[in-house]
Amino acid sequence: MLRADFDEVFLDSVPLWEHFRNARIFITGGTGFFGSVLIESLLWANERYSLNAEAVILTRQPGAYARQRPRLAGAEAIQLCAGDVRDFP
């Protein structure tokens, strides 16, 4: 159902997504509710517009995130990076 919502909400957003073509994005806060929706959005646009974008998600517990959201964590375009935003180099 979420993908159908994205189809409608992002109908006119093609120019915005073009900025992410072949990009590699570092995301902090990606494991919470809003971050997960952001990642869902990126995956949707990646598929829909063939962006070839990737995202590196900083998380304190990659294993826990993978268990909670296996589809997101297992997506080819997503890489989980262990660390804490408070002291991440």
Protein Blocks (a to p, Z undefined) as FASTA:
>chain_A
ZZmmmmmmmmmmmmmmmmmgoiacddehklmmklmmmmmmmmmmmmmnonopacddddfb
lmlmmmmmmmlmmpmkbccdeddfklpZZ
